[in-house]
Amino acid sequence: PLDARRAKQGRIRLGYLSSGLRSHPRSHLIQGLFTLHDRARFEVHIYASDGANGSAYRRRIAADCDKFAEVDGLSAAALARRLHDDGIDILVDLDGNTKGTRLDALALKPAPIQITWLGFPGTTGYPCLDYIIVDRIVVPPENERYLTEKPMIMPHCYCVTDHQQPIADRRFTRAEQGLPESGPEGGIVFVCFCNSYKIEPVMFEVWMRLLKAVPGAVLWLWQQNREGMADNLRREARSLGVDPLRLVFGKHMKKAEHLARMRLADIGLDTRIYNGHTTTSDTLWAGVPVVAMMGTHFASRVSASMLAAVGLPELAAASLEEYEALALKLAREPETLKALKAKLAANLKTEPLFDTPRFARNLENGFLQAWRLFQAGEKPRRIEVADVGAGGGADGGRGAEPTPAKAPVAGKTGPSQATKFRRAADGMLEDGRYVEAIGLLRRALAIEPDNERISARLYDACKMNCTWDGLDALEVRHDALVRRALAEGRAPKEGALSNIRRSADPAHNLELARARWLTRKVAFDPAALRAGDRELYR
């Protein structure tokens, strides 16, 4: 019986189950994690369900865990029995709803705590999963209701990286890759090495407009072993008025060499509906800035999360128009692009995205909170993981006590950056540059989802520009922010109240009136309400 483990003392048995433990994007991301787990607190078991292979990734992962098991071919019942008999306390599914998944075994609940992470950017829909590891950007507060699992919210990007991933010393030349030379007489190299299924007509048209707007530029894509892929894309380019030879295809290479050749590119271009995940991480690791567009669902927000975690949230556009304008600006302004690359190079060493030891401590803190809830006999609930900071936290990675369930708190990804965005947007609004201001405010809100001033300013900007789509949702956000502030016994920040809509609920309207008085720091006096408001607030 799993309940018998509540009184367990000693190390937590942590199990990872995956069908991607080979030269696979999942292994590229996670291979550096396992050796970093605190062996004083965790015993690490890894279960490979994809069949034996001799890849270097498989060998490294097997060497970096305490116990490694091949479980390919086991039935759901047999696999569940194996996991149960091995005494796994926390089981992490790395596949989700992808090829090779073993959610059938997890449905039998072989471990007290079951978590899904990394392999599938979205909820599994399986009630047998207790938690899903996310962050505040890929799953903003308003989207948490769509999760079957309880969110375990990482302080920065939910996606792990390998801070020791090697880049080959080999110096590639543009000529040998079929790319134009750099410099005044050369051309900009846009790059996107995502899987071809992520390339869809809407974004492809944006890319072709960029090529037409930047003479000599090329688009560098990955030549996959898919019949007709290159021919199809070149034919589509021709139909859109672009010379098909301006699409250059790079063939498969060993990972370290691939990262080295990526350095030849100038600007990464992300896909729209399904962002690059490992691809975005690799492009940034190679020192190439990536222009992305943040969508509304998990898979379309991953690159924005990575960019925020590497200190470049300004590269996550809020619309196709903004995406295109940003990429065009970088292509036309070499000094701006040079400064951006220098900033990225510095940030790779200091920002959270590629600080894998820091990620490991944060992840363990999330696991420890989930375990303490289980030991206390409590049901899984929303967990916010506190950041230990660069180099580990003051508690040495022991992990804080479980955070009480409450409304989301604004992330610490970059509050100063979000404030800078808001202030810059204020200037744009004064100049009548409403569309630019809206884009900048949306990026600021992605960094600090619950910032009342930013939310209010975005609402104002949308009204100024007559942008009505989504305005109701912004009103609801304001409403929630006011209620939260009052529940916490504080006055909402000035500026977040002027556009709160009144409702037919007198108690609700009274709350808003009281909040306005609190904001003005004077005593609340219902008798002092304007005559026209008295009926509403009665």
N, C-alpha and C positions, 0 to 999 in steps of 0.2 A: 504493500500500500504506500502511495506517495506521501500521504499525510505523516507517516512515521519518520520522514526525513526532516520534519520541522525542527526537531531537537538536535539535529546533526551539528557537531562541532568539527573544527578543522577545515582543511582546504575544500573549496567548492570544485566539484568536477564539472568542467566546462566542455561541452561537446560542440563541434562544428560539423555539419553535414552538407556535402556539396557534390555536384556532378561536374564541376568546372575546375578540378585540380590538375591542370595541365597547362599548356601554353594557351591560355584563355583569358579574356579581359578580366574576369573575376580574380584569377590568380595574380595577374599583373598588379592589381590594386592591393590585394590582401596579403601577399606573400611575406611582407616585412613585419606583419603584426604579431604572429604567433610567438616568436622568440622574445617579444617584449612583455608578454604577460607576466605578472608578478607571481612567481612560483611559490611564494610563501602563502598566498591566498588562493591560487587557482592551480588545478591540475588539468592540463589541456589534452583533450582527446579529439582526434580528427577522423572522420569517416568519409571515405571516397566512394561515391556510388557510380562512377563513370568508367570503371574498368581500369586495369593496370596499364600504365604507360611509363616510358623511361625518360620523360621530360625533366629538364633541370628544375622546373618549377615544382614538380611533384617531389623530386628528391629533396629540395630545400625545405618544403613544407613538412615532409615526413621527419626530417632531421630536427626541425624546430619545435616539435610537439612532444608531449610525454608518451602518448600512445597513438599509433596510426593503424587504421584498419581498412581493408578493402571489403566493401559490402555490396558490390555490384552483383546483381542477380538474385539477391534475397527478396523474398516476398514481403509484403507490407507487414504481415504478422511476425515473420522471422526477424526483420529489421527492428521492429518495435521491441521485440523480446530482447534482442541484443543490446539495444540502447538502455533498456530498463535494467537488465542484468549487470551491465557495466556501471550502474549507479550514477548515470548522468543527472546532475542537478539542474543545470541550465543548458538547454539545447538550442543552438543557433542554426536555423535553416538559411543557407546561403543561395537558394535557388528561387524560392517563391514560385510563381506561375510561369516557369520557363521549362524548356526541354530538359528531361532527365530528373524533374522534381520528384521528391519522395514524400510529398505531403500526405500521401496515402498512409504512410507509416506514422506520421505525426498525428493523424486523426485518431489513433489509438492511445494517444497521450502517454508516451513512454517516459516523459520527464516532467517534474513538477512545474518547471518554467520553460516555455517554448517561445522562441523569438524568431522573427523573420527579418532578414537584412540583406541588402546589397545587390542580390541577383536580379530582383524584379522591382522596378520603381513604382510601387503601388501596393495597396492592400491585397492580401491573398483572398479575402472573403471567407476564410476558414475560421470558425469559432474555436478551433483547437489551438490557435496561436494566441498567446497572451499579449505579446508586445510586438511592435514594429519600430525599428530604429530609424529616426528621421531627424530633421532640423527645422527651424522656424521658417525657412525659405521654401524648401520643397513641399512642406505641409504647413501652410499658414494656419492661424487659429480657426478661421472660418471653414477650412477643409477637414478639420479633424473629425467632424461628424460622419465623414464618409469612410472612416477606417473601421474595420471589424475589430482590429487589435487596439490595445491601448498604446498611445505614442510614447516612446522613450526618446526624448528630445535632446539631441546633442547640442552643446553650446556653439559649435561652429558647423562646418559641413559634415553631414552624416557619412560621407563617403571617405573611406580610408585611402591612404596613398603609401607608397614605399619611399621613404626618404633616402634610401640607399640604392635606388634603382640606377644601374650603371648606364652611362652614355659612352659609346665608343670614342676612342681618340681619333679615329679616322676623320680626315677633313674632306668632305665631299665638295665637288664643284657644281655650280648650277648647270654648266654645259653637259656634264655626264648624266644629269638627271633630266635633260631636255628642257631646262628652264631658262628664261632670259637673264642676262647678266644684270647685276644691280648697278645703280649709279644713274646719272643724268640721261644716258643713252639707253638704259635698260628698262626693265618693267617691274612692277609690283607683282609679287607672288602671293596670291590668296591661297589658303590651304584648307582642305577639309578631308580628313582621312577616316571619316565615319563609314559604317556599313552602308551599302548602296540603298538598302530598303528605307533608310532614314531620309533620303533625298526625294522630295515631293515637288509638284509643279509650282506651287506658290513661292517657295523659297528659291527654287532654281531660277525663276524669272528675276528675282531680286539679284541673284548672283550674275545673271547675264546683263542686267542693267549696269551693274558695277563694272563689268568688263568693257561695256560700250562707253562708259563715262571716264575710264582710266586707260588712255592709250598705252599699248604695250603690255598691259597686265595679263596674267594668265591665272587660271584656276587649277590647282594641283589636287587631284583626287586619288583615291586608292584603287588600283586595278585589282579587283577581286576575281576569283575564278568563277565568274558568272557569265554564262554564254550571252553574248550580245550586249553586255552592260556598257562598255565604252562606245560601241556603235550607236546604241540607243541615245545616250546622253549627247553625243556629238550631233546626231541628227536633230535632236531637240534644240540644241544650241543654234544650229543653222536656221531652223524655222523661226528663231527669235532674233535673227539678224546678226549672229556672232559667228566669226570664223571658227569652225569646229576644232581647228588645230590649237586654239587658245585654251583648250582643255587638255591638260597634261596628266598622264596616269602613271603613278608610281607603283612598282611591283612589290610583292611581299619581301621583307627582309627580316633578319634576326632583330630582336627588339632593341638591343643596344645600338646597332647600326641604324635602325629606323629612327631612333631618337636623335642620332647625330645628323642624319640628313634633314630632319625636320627643321634644324637650325637655319637652313637655307631660305625658309619661308619668311614673309614679312608680317602677314596678318592671318590669323585663323578665323574662319567663318563657321559658325555653328549651325546645326540644323534646327528646325522649328518645332514640329510636333513631338519628336523624340530627340532630345538633346544628345550631344556627345557626353559620355560618362568617362570611360577610360580614355577616349580620344581627347576630350578637353583637358583631362589631367596630364596626358602625355604632351600635348601641345604646349601647355604652360610650363611643364618641367623642362622642355627643350628651350624655353626662353622666348616663346612666340605668344604675343597677346592674342586673346580670342574675343571676337565680337559675338555676343549671344543675344537672343530675345527671350525674355521671361514670359512664359505662358501662364495658363490657369491650372494645369494639372501637374502632378509629381514629375513625370518624365520630361516635361517641358520647362522645368525650373531647376534642374540639376546643375547646369552650367552657371546659372546665376548664383547658386549657393557656393560653387567652387570659386567663382570670381570674388565674391564677398570675402571668403576665407583666405584668399591670397591678397587681399587689400586692393582689389580693382573692381569694386561694385559698379563704377561708372561705365563699365563695358557691357553691362546687362541692360539692353534696351527694353522699353515697355511696349513697343509697337514695331511693325515692319518698317514704317517710315523712319522711325528713329534708328533702327538697326542699319538701314541703308545709308542714312545720313552720317552715322558714326563711322561706318567702314569707309565711306567716301572721304570723309575728313582726314582719317589716318592715312589713306592712300595718297592724298594730295598735299599733305603737310609733313614732309620728312622729318623736320625737327620735332614735331609733336610725337610722331611715331618713335623717334630715337629716345626721347625722354620717357615715353611709356615703357619701352623695352628696358631702360635702365632701372626704372621703378620696379618692374617685374623681377629683374635679376636680384635686386636688393631684397624684395619681399619674399622670394623663395627661401631665404635664410632666416627670416624673422616672423613671418605670418603663420597662422595655424595650419593651413592646408597641407603643407609638407612636413609638419612636425609630428612624425609618427609616434614617438614616445609619449608626447602630450596626448595624442588621440587615444593611445592605449590606456593611459591612466583615466581619462574621461570615460571611456567605454567601460572600464572595470567599475568605476563609480556607479554607472547606471546598472550594471549587473548586481552590484552589492545592494543597491536600493531595492531592486526587485526581489532579491533573496530575503532581505529583512522583512519585506511585506509578507512574503510566503511564510517565513518563520513565525510571524506574529498572527498568522491565521487570517490575514486580510486578503481580499480579492485584488487582482491586478488593477492598477490605476495609473493615470497619467503621471509620468515621471519627467521632471526637468533636471538634466544633469548639469551640475555646476562645473565651471572650467577650473582645472587645477593650475592653469597658467603655464607659460613656457618653462620647461625644466622640472615640472612637477609642482604639486601644491603644498601648502603649509601642513596638510595632514599626511604628507608622504604618500598620497594615493589611496588612503584608507577608505575614502568615500564618505559623503555626508549622510545624515539620517534621511529617510524618505521625505521628499517635499510634499506637504499637504496639497491635495487637489485644489486648484484655484485657477482663476483666469490667467492666460498666458502673460508673461512678463516680457517686455521688450528685450530683444537680444543684445548681446554685447559685441556683436560682430564689428561694429564701427560707429558708435554713437557720434563721435566728432565728425566723421565723414557724412553721416546723415544730416547733421546740423548744418554743415557746409552746403550740402545740396539744397536744404530748405532756404537758406539765406540767399544762395545764388538764384533760386527760383523766385524769391521775392523781387529781386532786381529785374528778372525777365518779365514778371507780371507788370511791373511799373513801366517797362518799355513796350508792353503790348505783345510780348512774345509768348503767347499763351500755350501753344502746343509744346514748345521746348520746356516751359515751366512744368507742365503736366507730366512730361516724360521724366524730368529730374525728380519731381516729387514722388512719382511712383517708385523710382529706384530707391529713394530715401526710405519710403515706407516698407520696401522689401527688407531693408537692413533693420529697421526698428518698427515692426508691424503694429505695435500698440502705442506709438508716439502720438499723443493727442494733438499737438500743434501741427505736425506734418499731415495727419489725417484731415484736420480742419482746413489747412491751407490747400490741400488737394481738392477738397470739396469746393472751396471758393474758386479755385482756378478752373475747375470743370464748368462751373456756372458762368464764369466770365467768358469762356470759350463756347458756351452753349453745347457742351458735351454732355448729353443727357444720359447716354448709356452708362449704367453702373452707378448712377447718382443715388438711387434708392439704397443700394448696398452700402454706400458711404454713409448715408443717414443712419442706417442700422448700426454701422460701426461706431458712430458718434454716440448713439444711444447706449450701446454696450459699455463704452469707455466711461460715460458719466455714471452709470449704475455701478461699475466696478470701483470707481473713485469713491463714491459715497459709501459703498460696502467696506472700503478700507479706511473710512473715516478721514478722508482728505478731500480737499477741493480740487476738481479737475483743473488742469493747466489752462491758463487764460487763452482764449481763442478757440477752444474746442466746444464751446457751448452755443455760439451765436446762431448756428444753423440746425441745432437739434430740433427735430419735428415734434410737435405736440401730438398727443393721441386722444382718444375718447376716454381713456382711463384717468380719472381725476387723481388717483394716488400717484400714478406715473408723472403727471404734470406737476404735482406738488413737489416731487423729487427734483424735477428739473428746475423749478423755481428756487428751491432751497440751494441747489448747486450753484445757480447764478449768484445768489447772495453770498455764498461761501467764497466764490471766486473774487467777488468785489471786497471780501474781507469786512463785511458789515453784518450786523445782526439780521437774521431772517425775520421779516415781518409781513405776513400775508396781507395785512391791511394796507400795506404800501404798494401793492400790485397796481398796475395800471387798470383803470376801470374796465377796459375791454378784456382784460385777462381774468377778471375775478370769477366769471362764470366757469372758465376752463379749469381753474385751480380749486374750485369749491369742493 
